[in-house]
Structure formats: structure tokens, C-alpha cells
Amino acid sequence: MRYIDWIKKQIKFLGLSNVIRFPIEKRLEQSKKITHQVWYIPRMEDELPIASFNNLEDAIQLMTKIKKQRPKAFPHHYIWDVNKKEKYDKHS
């Protein structure tokens, strides 16, 4: 039995409700809610996500911030719709 599994079992056994959650559990829950990501396309390497959001408005807001602060890098970013598995090209 792994240590983390033992801890989880002890928490359930004792009936503790206000225990700090494990970071991996938090990340797993957040990943289920993610609907849009902002991706960057570097010159030599593979594309990589730089931010994840649970709504489109926040992703568009980040894209406009990138467009204002880094106009040369802006064409190398795009919004990815996680559910539809396609690019969202209507940002300005």
C-alpha cells in the first residue's frame, strides 16, 4: 500500500472533513472543468499550453493582453477548445 493511499484511508476512517486536500486531487478536479486553453507555438519545439481556463472569456482576455504586451509573439498563440478539439480563431 502506498503512503498516500494509507493517509486517505486514515482520513476516511477518522471522519475528518476539514483536512487539506492533496494537490494532485485538486489538479484532477480542475482538469475536469477546463474548457479552453491558450497554446504557444515555439519555433523549434512542439506546441505547449501556457494557460487553462474554464470559460472562453478569460482565454480571450489573456489573448488581448498578449496582443497588447507582446505584439510580435501574438500570432504564435491560439485558443484551443478542449471539448470540441479545435482552434478558436475568432479572438482579436
N, C-alpha and C positions, 0 to 999 in steps of 0.2 A: 504494500500500500504506500502510495506516495504521501509525503508530508502534507501537501496541500489538501489531499483528499481526507486525511485524518483530521485536519483542522476543520474542514467543512462539516465532517461528521460530528465533531465535538460541539460545534456551534448549534447544529440542529438538535443534538441531544440535550444541551443545556437550555434550549429555547430562547437564546439571545436574539433580540430583534434589532438592536441598535449597534450592531457590530460594523466596523468599517469594512467595506466590500473590497474584494481583491481587484487590482487594476485590470487584469485580463477579463474579468466578468463585466466590468464597466465598458471596456472596449468592445466586447462582443455585443452588448446591448446597443451601443452606439452604432456599430456597423450595420445592425438590422434596420436602423432608422435612416441611414444615409440614402439620399435620392439623387444628389448631384455632386460631382467632383470637378475641381479645376485642375487640368493637366498641363504640364510644361513639356515642350519638345526640345531637348538639347541638341546641339549639333552632332555630337559623336555617339551618344548613348541612347538607350531606349527611353521612350516617354515615361514620365512618372507623375503620379498625383501629388499636388502640393497642398491641397485643401479639400475637405469633405464637408458637405452641408446637408441638412435635412429639408431645405427648401430652395427653390430656384432664385428667389430674390436676393438671398445672401451671396450666392455664387455670382450673380450679375453685379452686385455691389463690389465684390472683390475684383472682377474683371474691369470695371470702370476705374477702380483705384490703381490697378496695374497699368491701365491705359494712360492715366494722368502722370503717374510717377515714373514709369518705365516704358515710354512710347516705342522704343526700338525692340523691346522684348515682347510687347503685346501681341504681335502676330504669331508668336510661338506658343501661345496659351489658348486653351479652349475649354469649354464646359462639356462634361460628359454626363449624360443622363444614365444613371446606373440601372434603372428599371427597364427602359426601352433599349438599352445598349446602343446608343447612337449619340453623335455630337449634337450639341445645341448651338446653332450658328447665328442666332438672332440677337446676340449681345452687341452692344455698341460702346 
